[in-house]
Amino acid sequence: MTALAASYDPKRKDGELIRYPLAAGAHVFKGALVSVSSTTGYAAPGADATGTVCVGVAFEEGNNSAGGV
């Protein structure tokens, strides 16, 4: 995927909220990008990593940094 070369207006579109379980040790802040592992299905803070898919912006904070999945 190439980077933007000019400004882009994404035209906000309302959708439904989808809940994902957080990966062990993950802490996602409200408003942060969220990625989901394509192998485990667990959510984590947005990352440009192999095997993850960006699913959107966190509607609320999620913290699983002290526990397991």
TORLOTOR-781640 format. One record per residue (C-alpha): residue number from 0; x, y, z. Coordinates in steps of 0.2 Angstrom, whole numbers. Layout:
# residues N
pos:east:north:up
NUM:X:Y:Z
...
//
This chain:
# residues 69
pos:east:north:up
0:0:0:0
1:7:17:-5
2:7:32:7
3:-4:47:4
4:2:60:-8
5:-11:73:-4
6:-25:77:9
7:-39:64:11
8:-56:67:18
9:-62:50:24
10:-81:55:25
11:-85:48:42
12:-97:34:42
13:-107:27:57
14:-105:8:59
15:-108:-5:73
16:-96:-8:88
17:-87:-24:88
18:-79:-31:104
19:-63:-41:102
20:-54:-49:117
21:-38:-41:122
22:-21:-50:120
23:-12:-54:136
24:-2:-39:141
25:-11:-27:130
26:-17:-10:134
27:-27:0:121
28:-31:18:125
29:-48:26:120
30:-45:34:102
31:-30:23:98
32:-29:12:82
33:-33:-6:86
34:-25:-21:77
35:-31:-39:78
36:-20:-54:75
37:-26:-64:60
38:-20:-80:69
39:-26:-78:87
40:-41:-65:84
41:-35:-55:99
42:-34:-36:99
43:-19:-26:103
44:-13:-8:100
45:-12:-3:82
46:4:-10:74
47:11:-12:56
48:16:-30:58
49:14:-46:48
50:-1:-56:53
51:-11:-41:60
52:-26:-32:53
53:-31:-14:58
54:-49:-15:63
55:-52:3:68
56:-52:15:82
57:-55:10:101
58:-71:17:107
59:-66:14:125
60:-50:10:135
61:-45:-9:137
62:-32:-15:149
63:-26:-33:150
64:-8:-28:155
65:-9:-37:172
66:-18:-53:166
67:-20:-67:154
68:-32:-69:140
//
